[in-house]
Amino acid sequence: MKIPTESDEQIGFLRWFETHFRDVWIFHIPNGGHRAISVGKTMKAEGVKAGVPDLYVPAWKLWVEMKRTKGGVVSKEQRAWHEYLEGIGDAVIIGRGATDASRQVMEFLKARRG
């Protein structure tokens, strides 16, 4: 059986999120992907930084790093961003697939209310 890509998992997670939290804004940080060298240079000059998590929920100060269910590795740059963001009071979850990310969002909300 083929393991869904990180993109597939992120799309599934966003569908779940936007269905359950219609009034909460979430957006994607387009740091990854393959691009022409010239486009990559322009994006870097515009402020793109390696390792920034994939998604952000401003109302909750929550960052979501998406990974595949199997084989997704958190890079050194990603770990550094996660530590920095948590150090300034934001929350970061690493979702290993859409289902795991959804579960962690619910746990995050439950802990916030607690």
All heavy atoms as an XYZ file, in Angstrom:
915
protein
N       0.832     -1.191      0.000
C       0.000      0.000      0.000
C       0.877      1.255      0.000
O       1.846      1.353      0.742
C      -0.903     -0.003      1.241
C      -1.875      1.133      1.271
S      -3.077      0.903      2.589
C      -2.788      2.386      3.482
N       0.518      2.216     -0.822
C       1.286      3.450     -0.949
C       0.997      4.378      0.230
O      -0.152      4.599      0.600
C       0.911      4.141     -2.253
C       1.708      5.385     -2.528
C       1.274      6.045     -3.820
C       1.990      7.371     -3.942
N       1.338      8.282     -4.838
N       2.055      4.915      0.812
C       1.922      5.870      1.915
C       1.595      7.238      1.309
O       2.295      7.698      0.412
C       3.216      5.944      2.736
C       3.518      4.583      3.362
C       3.127      7.017      3.808
C       4.890      4.486      3.985
N       0.527      7.899      1.795
C       0.191      9.227      1.261
C       1.356     10.199      1.440
O       2.112     10.128      2.407
C      -1.011      9.656      2.105
C      -1.595      8.382      2.624
C      -0.424      7.455      2.808
N       1.467     11.140      0.527
C       2.514     12.158      0.612
C       2.192     13.138      1.737
O       1.059     13.206      2.223
C       2.619     12.957     -0.704
O       1.399     13.695     -0.881
C       2.877     12.050     -1.892
N       3.193     13.926      2.107
C       2.968     14.983      3.108
C       1.901     15.957      2.603
O       1.040     16.403      3.366
C       4.280     15.709      3.380
C       4.164     16.779      4.450
C       5.485     17.444      4.768
O       6.480     16.724      5.020
O       5.517     18.686      4.771
N       1.943     16.260      1.324
C       0.943     17.161      0.737
C      -0.465     16.573      0.866
O      -1.404     17.281      1.247
C       1.275     17.413     -0.739
O       0.286     18.212     -1.343
N      -0.627     15.295      0.550
C      -1.929     14.635      0.691
C      -2.420     14.715      2.129
O      -3.594     14.998      2.387
C      -1.854     13.167      0.277
C      -1.614     12.967     -1.216
O      -1.933     13.883     -2.002
O      -1.095     11.892     -1.569
N      -1.520     14.466      3.075
C      -1.884     14.498      4.496
C      -2.284     15.912      4.911
O      -3.254     16.114      5.642
C      -0.727     13.992      5.362
C      -0.378     12.533      5.168
C      -1.410     11.554      5.708
O      -2.456     11.962      6.257
O      -1.156     10.339      5.604
N      -1.541     16.903      4.427
C      -1.851     18.290      4.780
C      -3.206     18.699      4.210
O      -3.995     19.363      4.889
C      -0.749     19.228      4.273
C      -0.966     20.665      4.692
C       0.276     21.505      4.483
O       1.369     21.086      4.851
N       0.121     22.672      3.913
N      -3.500     18.308      2.988
C      -4.793     18.618      2.380
C      -5.917     17.975      3.195
O      -6.934     18.614      3.483
C      -4.821     18.165      0.909
C      -3.897     19.064      0.082
C      -6.247     18.179      0.360
C      -3.601     18.524     -1.314
N      -5.725     16.730      3.595
C      -6.730     16.048      4.420
C      -6.925     16.733      5.757
O      -8.057     16.912      6.224
N      -5.828     17.134      6.383
C      -5.918     17.837      7.660
C      -6.654     19.160      7.495
O      -7.521     19.503      8.302
C      -4.523     18.076      8.244
C      -4.535     18.985      9.435
C      -5.027     18.545     10.656
C      -4.080     20.294      9.337
C      -5.061     19.392     11.765
C      -4.102     21.142     10.425
C      -4.599     20.691     11.639
N      -6.335     19.928      6.458
C      -6.999     21.217      6.236
C      -8.503     21.043      6.009
O      -9.301     21.843      6.504
C      -6.369     21.952      5.062
C      -5.112     22.736      5.415
C      -4.385     23.206      4.176
C      -5.433     23.905      6.317
N      -8.881     20.014      5.284
C     -10.315     19.751      5.089
C     -10.990     19.510      6.427
O     -12.069     20.041      6.699
C     -10.513     18.542      4.174
C     -10.242     18.847      2.728
C     -10.541     17.653      1.850
N     -10.188     17.944      0.476
C      -9.666     17.072     -0.357
N      -9.438     15.827      0.026
N      -9.376     17.416     -1.590
N     -10.358     18.693      7.269
C     -10.912     18.415      8.604
C     -10.993     19.711      9.414
O     -12.020     20.028      9.999
C     -10.036     17.390      9.329
C     -10.422     17.222     10.751
C     -11.400     16.400     11.247
C      -9.872     17.913     11.887
N     -11.491     16.541     12.614
C     -10.564     17.462     13.030
C      -8.866     18.866     12.046
C     -10.279     17.935     14.309
C      -8.582     19.331     13.313
C      -9.278     18.866     14.423
N      -9.890     20.468      9.455
C      -9.820     21.684     10.262
C     -10.887     22.682      9.839
O     -11.621     23.222     10.677
C      -8.425     22.314     10.140
C      -8.204     23.457     11.078
C      -7.581     23.247     12.290
C      -8.633     24.749     10.771
C      -7.378     24.301     13.183
C      -8.450     25.792     11.645
C      -7.820     25.564     12.856
N     -10.975     22.942      8.553
C     -11.903     23.958      8.063
C     -13.363     23.532      8.205
O     -14.248     24.372      8.259
C     -11.540     24.336      6.626
C     -10.217     25.100      6.599
C      -9.683     25.403      5.221
O     -10.101     24.742      4.235
O      -8.823     26.299      5.119
N     -13.604     22.240      8.315
C     -14.960     21.744      8.587
C     -15.324     21.929     10.054
O     -16.446     22.312     10.384
C     -15.068     20.247      8.218
O     -14.829     20.108      6.820
C     -16.439     19.680      8.559
N     -14.363     21.680     10.939
C     -14.620     21.734     12.384
C     -14.470     23.118     13.000
O     -15.047     23.389     14.052
C     -13.700     20.738     13.108
C     -14.108     19.319     12.901
N     -13.802     18.626     11.756
C     -14.833     18.487     13.672
C     -14.296     17.421     11.839
N     -14.934     17.308     12.982
N     -13.693     23.974     12.381
C     -13.401     25.293     12.948
C     -13.595     26.366     11.874
O     -12.657     27.047     11.464
C     -11.968     25.332     13.504
C     -11.695     24.253     14.507
C     -10.983     23.127     14.143
C     -12.186     24.339     15.794
C     -10.745     22.106     15.055
C     -11.954     23.331     16.719
C     -11.237     22.210     16.350
N     -14.830     26.532     11.447
C     -15.152     27.411     10.317
C     -14.751     28.863     10.544
O     -14.452     29.573      9.591
C     -16.640     27.339     10.018
C     -17.073     25.989      9.503
C     -18.552     25.988      9.143
N     -19.031     24.655      8.847
C     -18.938     24.070      7.664
N     -18.367     24.706      6.671
N     -19.415     22.863      7.472
N     -14.729     29.330     11.782
C     -14.430     30.732     12.068
C     -12.983     30.960     12.497
O     -12.622     32.076     12.889
C     -15.371     31.258     13.156
C     -16.820     31.265     12.698
O     -17.054     31.461     11.491
O     -17.714     31.067     13.542
N     -12.155     29.921     12.448
C     -10.755     30.035     12.860
C      -9.887     29.983     11.601
O      -9.980     29.051     10.810
C     -10.367     28.895     13.827
C      -8.906     29.021     14.239
C     -11.276     28.893     15.052
N      -9.073     30.985     11.440
C      -8.232     31.072     10.245
C      -6.965     30.248     10.398
O      -6.326     30.238     11.463
C      -7.874     32.513      9.947
C      -9.051     33.344      9.507
C     -10.383     33.075      9.685
C      -8.997     34.579      8.823
N     -11.163     34.055      9.154
C     -10.326     35.016      8.607
C      -7.965     35.373      8.360
C     -10.639     36.194      7.951
C      -8.282     36.557      7.720
C      -9.590     36.958      7.510
N      -6.597     29.586      9.327
C      -5.368     28.793      9.246
C      -4.759     29.049      7.877
O      -5.493     29.252      6.902
C      -5.669     27.282      9.462
C      -4.369     26.459      9.496
C      -6.656     26.767      8.424
C      -4.583     24.997      9.913
N      -3.439     29.105      7.808
C      -2.817     29.288      6.498
C      -1.517     28.513      6.396
O      -0.903     28.165      7.396
C      -2.619     30.775      6.154
C      -1.688     31.517      7.076
C      -0.332     31.598      6.816
C      -2.189     32.169      8.199
C       0.517     32.308      7.656
C      -1.354     32.878      9.038
C       0.005     32.943      8.774
N      -1.137     28.266      5.160
C       0.059     27.501      4.819
C       1.242     28.434      4.587
O       1.089     29.492      3.964
C      -0.220     26.682      3.554
C       0.988     26.017      2.963
N       1.728     25.102      3.648
C       1.553     26.144      1.743
C       2.722     24.683      2.867
N       2.629     25.303      1.706
N       2.400     28.043      5.071
C       3.643     28.761      4.839
C       4.351     28.044      3.672
O       4.824     26.925      3.852
C       4.569     28.735      6.088
C       3.828     29.072      7.370
C       5.800     29.599      5.858
C       3.259     30.457      7.444
N       4.416     28.630      2.500
C       4.958     27.913      1.328
C       6.486     27.888      1.282
O       7.107     28.490      0.413
C       4.367     28.686      0.147
C       4.227     30.075      0.664
C       3.891     29.946      2.132
N       7.091     27.187      2.226
C       8.552     27.112      2.268
C       9.114     25.937      1.486
O      10.223     25.990      0.996
C       9.048     27.007      3.714
C       9.092     28.352      4.382
O       8.969     29.373      3.737
N       9.253     28.359      5.679
N       8.381     24.845      1.419
C       8.908     23.640      0.777
C       8.641     23.620     -0.712
O       8.201     24.593     -1.314
N       8.918     22.485     -1.292
C       8.624     22.285     -2.697
C       9.813     22.557     -3.600
O      10.813     23.135     -3.190
N       9.669     22.090     -4.815
C      10.725     22.271     -5.816
C      10.363     23.439     -6.716
O       9.244     23.536     -7.199
C      10.886     20.984     -6.637
C      11.268     19.814     -5.793
N      12.539     19.641     -5.305
C      10.539     18.782     -5.310
C      12.579     18.543     -4.573
N      11.379     18.005     -4.568
N      11.342     24.322     -6.909
C      11.124     25.513     -7.720
C      12.348     25.755     -8.589
O      13.434     25.244     -8.313
C      10.927     26.739     -6.813
C       9.721     26.669     -5.930
C       9.679     27.888     -5.010
N       8.484     27.877     -4.219
C       8.346     27.209     -3.078
N       9.337     26.505     -2.607
N       7.213     27.250     -2.413
N      12.164     26.608     -9.568
C      13.311     27.051    -10.349
C      14.263     27.798     -9.417
O      13.826     28.446     -8.452
C      12.850     27.970    -11.482
N      15.545     27.720     -9.689
C      16.548     28.380     -8.846
C      16.258     29.870     -8.716
O      16.356     30.444     -7.636
C      17.970     28.131     -9.392
C      18.323     26.650     -9.219
C      18.984     29.019     -8.697
C      19.622     26.241     -9.869
N      15.857     30.511     -9.809
C      15.584     31.950     -9.757
C      14.420     32.263     -8.817
O      14.460     33.253     -8.081
C      15.288     32.493    -11.155
O      14.141     31.857    -11.703
N      13.397     31.430     -8.822
C      12.251     31.633     -7.930
C      12.690     31.435     -6.480
O      12.338     32.214     -5.592
C      11.083     30.678     -8.289
C       9.967     30.769     -7.260
C      10.564     30.976     -9.682
N      13.478     30.403     -6.231
C      13.987     30.153     -4.889
C      14.814     31.312     -4.363
O      14.688     31.715     -3.201
N      15.649     31.886     -5.214
C      16.472     33.036     -4.805
C      15.592     34.234     -4.462
O      15.841     34.936     -3.488
C      17.467     33.403     -5.907
C      18.620     32.439     -6.018
C      19.584     32.872     -7.104
C      20.769     31.930     -7.183
N      21.715     32.308     -8.228
N      14.578     34.474     -5.266
C      13.663     35.590     -4.995
C      12.931     35.371     -3.690
O      12.824     36.289     -2.865
C      12.654     35.762     -6.149
O      13.375     36.047     -7.349
C      11.670     36.881     -5.862
N      12.417     34.149     -3.474
C      11.682     33.863     -2.234
C      12.584     34.033     -1.018
O      12.155     34.570     -0.001
C      11.080     32.457     -2.291
C       9.930     32.364     -3.290
S       9.229     30.711     -3.391
C       8.342     30.658     -1.834
N      13.831     33.591     -1.120
C      14.771     33.759     -0.014
C      15.002     35.244      0.267
O      14.998     35.678      1.421
C      16.088     33.053     -0.321
C      17.045     33.047      0.841
C      18.270     32.197      0.555
C      19.175     32.174      1.755
N      20.338     31.313      1.550
N      15.152     36.034     -0.786
C      15.338     37.482     -0.621
C      14.109     38.128      0.001
O      14.215     39.123      0.722
C      15.650     38.130     -1.972
N      12.935     37.544     -0.249
C      11.679     38.069      0.306
C      11.433     37.612      1.738
O      10.480     38.062      2.366
C      10.501     37.635     -0.568
C      10.493     38.278     -1.921
C       9.414     37.733     -2.845
O       8.869     36.643     -2.574
O       9.117     38.396     -3.845
N      12.282     36.722      2.249
C      12.161     36.343      3.648
C      11.794     34.905      3.950
O      11.590     34.551      5.111
N      11.708     34.058      2.952
C      11.427     32.646      3.202
C      12.583     32.060      4.008
O      13.747     32.326      3.711
C      11.234     31.884      1.869
C      11.230     30.381      2.096
C       9.951     32.321      1.202
N      12.245     31.303      5.054
C      13.253     30.704      5.922
C      13.055     29.195      5.986
O      11.936     28.711      6.193
C      13.137     31.252      7.356
C      13.239     32.753      7.470
C      14.638     33.237      7.223
C      14.716     34.741      7.451
N      15.826     35.356      6.813
N      14.121     28.452      5.835
C      14.062     26.994      5.926
C      13.630     26.585      7.329
O      14.070     27.172      8.323
C      15.428     26.399      5.608
N      12.759     25.595      7.396
C      12.378     25.017      8.680
C      11.119     25.579      9.305
O      10.631     25.023     10.295
N      10.571     26.682      8.786
C       9.342     27.239      9.352
C       8.225     26.208      9.184
O       8.092     25.599      8.123
C       8.964     28.572      8.661
C       7.613     29.073      9.143
C      10.041     29.612      8.905
N       7.419     25.973     10.223
C       6.345     24.981     10.114
C       5.388     25.264      8.957
O       5.278     26.397      8.475
C       5.629     25.086     11.465
C       6.679     25.571     12.406
C       7.510     26.527     11.575
N       4.674     24.239      8.551
C       3.822     24.285      7.362
C       2.584     25.160      7.510
O       2.163     25.801      6.551
C       3.364     22.867      7.007
C       4.536     21.967      6.673
O       5.267     22.300      5.728
O       4.723     20.947      7.355
N       1.974     25.157      8.684
C       0.680     25.819      8.878
C       0.698     26.666     10.142
O       1.404     26.343     11.102
C      -0.437     24.772      9.010
C      -0.637     23.852      7.808
C      -1.441     22.624      8.212
C      -1.318     24.599      6.682
N      -0.126     27.712     10.139
C      -0.224     28.564     11.319
C      -1.682     28.919     11.581
O      -2.428     29.242     10.658
C       0.590     29.855     11.137
C       0.638     30.715     12.377
C       1.085     30.209     13.595
C       0.231     32.036     12.333
C       1.126     31.007     14.730
C       0.275     32.842     13.467
C       0.723     32.317     14.659
O       0.758     33.099     15.777
N      -2.057     28.861     12.869
C      -3.388     29.257     13.334
C      -3.174     30.469     14.248
O      -2.868     30.311     15.433
C      -4.086     28.109     14.099
C      -5.496     28.515     14.498
C      -4.083     26.824     13.280
N      -3.302     31.691     13.714
C      -2.978     32.887     14.508
C      -3.785     33.029     15.787
O      -3.239     33.430     16.819
C      -3.282     34.048     13.551
C      -3.310     33.458     12.191
C      -3.693     32.026     12.341
N      -5.069     32.714     15.756
C      -5.918     32.897     16.937
C      -5.454     32.046     18.114
O      -5.697     32.394     19.266
C      -7.375     32.563     16.594
N      -4.809     30.951     17.827
C      -4.374     30.031     18.882
C      -2.863     30.059     19.099
O      -2.338     29.336     19.946
C      -4.784     28.607     18.547
C      -6.254     28.413     18.373
C      -7.271     29.228     18.794
C      -6.883     27.305     17.709
N      -8.483     28.698     18.449
C      -8.281     27.508     17.774
C      -6.414     26.165     17.075
C      -9.197     26.624     17.234
C      -7.322     25.281     16.529
C      -8.701     25.515     16.619
N      -2.150     30.862     18.296
C      -0.676     30.854     18.332
C      -0.155     29.433     18.196
O       0.748     29.006     18.905
C      -0.157     31.537     19.600
C      -0.513     33.020     19.649
C       0.043     33.698     20.874
C       1.540     33.805     20.722
N       2.184     34.565     21.784
N      -0.736     28.708     17.246
C      -0.417     27.292     17.028
C       0.183     27.090     15.646
O      -0.406     27.488     14.636
C      -1.684     26.442     17.159
C      -1.529     24.956     16.815
C      -0.581     24.270     17.806
C      -2.881     24.269     16.774
N       1.344     26.458     15.616
C       2.022     26.081     14.386
C       1.862     24.575     14.212
O       1.940     23.831     15.187
C       3.497     26.424     14.465
C       3.771     27.888     14.619
C       3.769     28.606     15.789
C       4.072     28.813     13.582
N       4.059     29.920     15.526
C       4.247     30.072     14.180
C       4.215     28.691     12.198
C       4.561     31.204     13.451
C       4.522     29.819     11.465
C       4.696     31.060     12.097
N       1.683     24.143     12.970
C       1.532     22.719     12.672
C       2.573     22.311     11.638
O       2.616     22.870     10.539
C       0.120     22.392     12.137
C      -0.011     20.901     11.847
C      -0.958     22.858     13.113
N       3.413     21.391     12.028
C       4.397     20.800     11.114
C       3.811     19.481     10.632
O       3.526     18.598     11.445
C       5.714     20.545     11.858
C       6.802     19.942     11.011
C       7.273     20.906      9.946
O       7.648     22.045     10.275
O       7.266     20.503      8.766
N       3.575     19.366      9.344
C       3.001     18.138      8.800
C       4.100     17.202      8.309
O       5.079     17.644      7.700
C       2.050     18.450      7.629
C       0.776     19.150      8.018
S      -0.298     18.257      9.164
C      -0.640     16.748      8.261
N       3.898     15.921      8.574
C       4.780     14.862      8.100
C       3.930     13.709      7.590
O       2.753     13.593      7.940
C       5.698     14.360      9.234
C       6.678     15.391      9.735
C       7.667     15.752      8.665
C       8.611     16.863      9.066
N       9.339     17.397      7.935
N       4.532     12.869      6.800
C       3.865     11.644      6.369
C       3.698     10.731      7.572
O       4.386     10.892      8.578
C       4.710     10.924      5.320
C       4.943     11.733      4.068
C       5.915     11.055      3.166
N       5.241      9.940      2.498
C       5.695      9.331      1.425
N       6.840      9.699      0.904
N       5.022      8.360      0.885
N       2.813      9.774      7.457
C       2.614      8.843      8.575
C       3.859      7.999      8.807
O       4.153      7.634      9.942
C       1.407      7.919      8.326
O       1.580      7.244      7.081
C       0.108      8.691      8.336
N       4.599      7.726      7.750
C       5.852      6.967      7.871
C       6.903      7.622      6.998
O       6.642      7.989      5.863
C       5.648      5.517      7.423
C       4.748      4.747      8.340
C       4.649      3.304      7.936
C       3.696      2.608      8.886
N       3.453      1.242      8.520
N       8.087      7.776      7.557
C       9.205      8.283      6.773
C       9.452      9.776      6.862
O      10.486     10.250      6.410
N       8.538     10.533      7.428
C       8.741     11.971      7.550
C       9.733     12.288      8.654
O       9.592     11.818      9.773
N      10.739     13.065      8.340
C      11.796     13.389      9.300
C      11.776     14.887      9.593
O      11.644     15.704      8.692
C      13.180     12.983      8.728
C      14.302     13.395      9.667
C      13.223     11.496      8.454
N      11.909     15.233     10.866
C      12.018     16.634     11.275
C      13.485     17.041     11.114
O      14.375     16.447     11.714
C      11.543     16.834     12.732
C      11.712     18.278     13.162
C      10.097     16.386     12.883
N      13.725     18.056     10.297
C      15.093     18.497     10.018
C      15.660     19.309     11.182
O      14.930     19.763     12.068
C      15.121     19.351      8.744
O      14.511     20.612      8.985
N      16.965     19.527     11.120
C      17.644     20.354     12.121
C      17.059     21.763     12.135
O      16.818     22.337     13.193
C      19.143     20.383     11.810
C      19.969     21.200     12.780
C      21.446     21.140     12.426
C      21.721     22.245     11.454
N      23.135     22.433     11.104
N      16.801     22.321     10.952
C      16.229     23.670     10.852
C      14.810     23.709     11.431
O      14.441     24.673     12.106
C      16.195     24.141      9.388
C      17.557     24.373      8.780
C      18.186     23.095      8.194
O      17.546     22.035      8.198
O      19.332     23.178      7.747
N      14.046     22.663     11.187
C      12.688     22.598     11.733
C      12.723     22.518     13.254
O      11.977     23.217     13.933
C      11.933     21.408     11.142
C      11.555     21.625      9.696
C      11.004     20.382      9.033
O      11.378     19.261      9.366
N      10.122     20.583      8.068
N      13.599     21.688     13.796
C      13.721     21.586     15.261
C      14.089     22.939     15.868
O      13.557     23.333     16.902
C      14.752     20.523     15.649
C      14.220     19.110     15.574
C      15.149     18.103     16.240
N      16.498     18.083     15.679
C      16.868     17.416     14.597
N      15.993     16.693     13.942
N      18.110     17.451     14.169
N      14.996     23.654     15.208
C      15.410     24.971     15.712
C      14.222     25.937     15.718
O      14.027     26.674     16.695
C      16.559     25.524     14.868
N      13.425     25.947     14.656
C      12.239     26.803     14.617
C      11.241     26.406     15.690
O      10.658     27.264     16.361
C      11.578     26.756     13.228
C      12.107     27.807     12.316
C      13.021     27.641     11.307
C      11.788     29.194     12.332
N      13.276     28.843     10.707
C      12.532     29.818     11.309
C      10.940     29.982     13.101
C      12.454     31.179     11.035
C      10.866     31.344     12.836
C      11.610     31.925     11.817
N      11.023     25.124     15.874
C      10.071     24.658     16.887
C      10.497     25.141     18.273
O       9.673     25.640     19.048
C       9.953     23.140     16.867
C       9.446     22.590     15.569
N       9.381     21.236     15.320
C       8.987     23.195     14.445
C       8.894     21.039     14.101
N       8.657     22.221     13.548
N      11.779     25.008     18.574
C      12.296     25.459     19.874
C      12.124     26.969     20.021
O      11.717     27.453     21.078
C      13.765     25.070     20.021
C      13.965     23.576     20.226
C      15.446     23.194     20.252
O      16.316     24.077     20.425
O      15.723     21.992     20.085
N      12.441     27.707     18.985
C      12.301     29.162     19.031
C      10.846     29.561     19.261
O      10.536     30.373     20.143
C      12.824     29.796     17.733
C      12.478     31.260     17.635
C      13.170     32.209     18.386
C      11.426     31.693     16.833
C      12.831     33.558     18.310
C      11.080     33.038     16.766
C      11.791     33.962     17.505
O      11.443     35.287     17.445
N       9.942     28.988     18.484
C       8.519     29.346     18.582
C       7.953     28.999     19.953
O       7.206     29.787     20.543
C       7.732     28.656     17.463
C       8.081     29.152     16.055
C       7.511     28.210     14.999
C       7.611     30.582     15.843
N       8.314     27.845     20.471
C       7.857     27.475     21.813
C       8.479     28.388     22.863
O       7.826     28.744     23.850
C       8.170     26.011     22.088
C       7.277     25.084     21.259
C       7.674     23.622     21.311
O       8.846     23.305     21.660
O       6.816     22.781     20.981
N       9.702     28.815     22.624
C      10.383     29.714     23.555
C       9.739     31.097     23.652
O       9.876     31.778     24.663
N       9.032     31.514     22.605
C       8.348     32.813     22.641
C       6.866     32.671     22.985
O       6.104     33.627     22.881
C       8.533     33.612     21.334
C       7.921     32.883     20.140
C      10.009     33.945     21.100
C       7.824     33.726     18.872
N       6.476     31.459     23.388
C       5.109     31.261     23.869
C       4.124     30.679     22.881
O       2.948     30.512     23.213
N       4.554     30.373     21.672
C       3.673     29.719     20.711
C       3.703     28.208     20.946
O       4.596     27.694     21.616
C       4.112     30.016     19.275
C       3.802     31.440     18.840
O       3.397     32.250     19.694
O       3.974     31.737     17.654
N       2.736     27.518     20.379
C       2.679     26.057     20.462
C       3.000     25.475     19.092
O       2.682     26.075     18.060
C       1.302     25.603     20.914
N       3.633     24.312     19.092
C       3.973     23.616     17.850
C       3.565     22.161     18.002
O       3.861     21.537     19.020
C       5.495     23.681     17.554
C       5.829     22.913     16.279
C       5.977     25.111     17.469
N       2.868     21.640     16.997
C       2.604     20.212     16.966
C       3.198     19.648     15.681
O       3.282     20.344     14.665
C       1.100     19.864     17.071
C       0.317     20.392     15.879
C       0.514     20.366     18.378
C      -1.122     19.907     15.837
N       3.619     18.406     15.756
C       4.112     17.692     14.582
C       3.088     16.613     14.286
O       2.957     15.642     15.040
C       5.503     17.077     14.836
C       6.505     18.171     15.204
C       5.960     16.286     13.610
C       7.821     17.655     15.733
N       2.335     16.807     13.220
C       1.304     15.855     12.846
C       1.865     14.820     11.897
O       2.300     15.145     10.803
N       1.865     13.581     12.340
C       2.321     12.485     11.481
C       1.106     11.925     10.757
O       0.571     10.892     11.119
C       3.045     11.442     12.300
C       4.265     12.057     12.983
C       5.392     11.094     13.209
N       6.538     11.762     13.806
C       7.525     12.310     13.112
N       7.499     12.274     11.810
N       8.529     12.888     13.718
N       0.678     12.710      9.775
C      -0.518     12.398      9.018
C      -1.686     13.250      9.491
O      -1.645     13.863     10.567
N      -2.729     13.293      8.671
C      -3.902     14.129      8.957
C      -4.603     13.702     10.238
O      -5.003     14.547     11.048
C      -4.871     14.077      7.775
N      -4.746     12.406     10.444
C      -5.448     11.916     11.629
C      -4.698     12.295     12.893
O      -5.298     12.761     13.873
C      -5.633     10.388     11.544
O      -6.388     10.094     10.356
C      -6.350      9.846     12.760
N      -3.389     12.126     12.892
C      -2.589     12.474     14.061
C      -2.624     13.979     14.324
O      -2.764     14.408     15.470
C      -1.143     12.000     13.871
C      -0.270     12.313     15.068
O      -0.644     11.918     16.201
O       0.784     12.959     14.889
N      -2.520     14.782     13.276
C      -2.571     16.240     13.443
C      -3.923     16.659     14.019
O      -3.988     17.499     14.923
C      -2.306     16.941     12.113
N      -4.997     16.063     13.533
C      -6.342     16.374     14.038
C      -6.459     16.018     15.515
O      -6.974     16.805     16.316
C      -7.392     15.605     13.239
O      -7.295     15.902     11.872
N      -5.964     14.854     15.878
C      -5.999     14.412     17.276
C      -5.220     15.382     18.156
O      -5.680     15.790     19.232
C      -5.416     12.999     17.396
C      -5.353     12.468     18.820
C      -4.586     11.156     18.921
N      -3.217     11.247     18.428
C      -2.211     11.824     19.079
N      -2.413     12.395     20.256
N      -0.996     11.853     18.560
N      -4.053     15.804     17.690
C      -3.231     16.724     18.487
C      -3.875     18.102     18.627
O      -3.731     18.744     19.667
C      -1.841     16.841     17.876
C      -0.998     15.598     18.085
C       0.437     15.860     17.724
O       1.078     16.732     18.315
N       0.948     15.124     16.748
N      -4.563     18.556     17.601
C      -5.278     19.835     17.706
C      -6.343     19.736     18.791
O      -6.487     20.645     19.622
C      -5.898     20.254     16.351
C      -6.938     21.347     16.534
C      -4.808     20.710     15.399
N      -7.078     18.641     18.811
C      -8.116     18.470     19.836
C      -7.495     18.413     21.234
O      -8.024     19.010     22.179
C      -8.958     17.230     19.553
C      -9.729     17.319     18.229
S     -10.737     18.819     18.050
C     -12.037     18.466     19.219
N      -6.367     17.737     21.380
C      -5.668     17.689     22.670
C      -5.176     19.078     23.067
O      -5.252     19.462     24.236
C      -4.486     16.719     22.601
C      -4.904     15.259     22.551
C      -3.722     14.322     22.378
O      -2.554     14.781     22.323
O      -3.976     13.107     22.287
N      -4.655     19.832     22.111
C      -4.192     21.194     22.360
C      -5.338     22.056     22.890
O      -5.185     22.774     23.877
C      -3.624     21.778     21.054
C      -3.384     23.253     21.093
C      -2.242     23.777     21.679
C      -4.311     24.133     20.534
C      -2.017     25.152     21.702
C      -4.100     25.510     20.559
C      -2.952     26.011     21.151
N      -6.486     21.977     22.239
C      -7.654     22.771     22.671
C      -8.145     22.350     24.051
O      -8.497     23.198     24.865
C      -8.774     22.659     21.639
C      -8.485     23.326     20.306
C      -9.591     23.023     19.313
C      -8.277     24.816     20.460
N      -8.147     21.065     24.305
C      -8.577     20.557     25.614
C      -7.629     21.072     26.707
O      -8.081     21.524     27.766
C      -8.601     19.026     25.604
C      -9.130     18.411     26.862
C      -9.168     16.903     26.754
C      -9.663     16.291     28.043
N      -9.671     14.815     27.965
N      -6.338     21.049     26.439
C      -5.354     21.536     27.427
C      -5.495     23.041     27.648
O      -5.316     23.521     28.768
C      -3.949     21.189     26.947
N      -5.820     23.782     26.603
C      -6.013     25.244     26.727
C      -7.185     25.566     27.622
O      -7.160     26.541     28.372
C      -6.282     25.858     25.351
C      -5.048     26.266     24.613
C      -5.395     26.928     23.306
N      -5.918     28.270     23.535
C      -6.481     29.013     22.603
N      -6.647     28.550     21.396
N      -6.914     30.218     22.873
N      -8.241     24.769     27.513
C      -9.450     25.002     28.321
C      -9.237     24.581     29.767
O      -9.856     25.143     30.661
C     -10.617     24.225     27.738
C     -11.133     24.798     26.452
C     -12.378     24.063     26.005
N     -12.389     24.019     24.558
C     -12.390     22.917     23.833
N     -12.406     21.743     24.406
N     -12.388     22.979     22.523
N      -8.381     23.557     29.950
C      -8.186     22.935     31.259
C      -7.635     23.835     32.263
O      -7.808     23.928     33.403
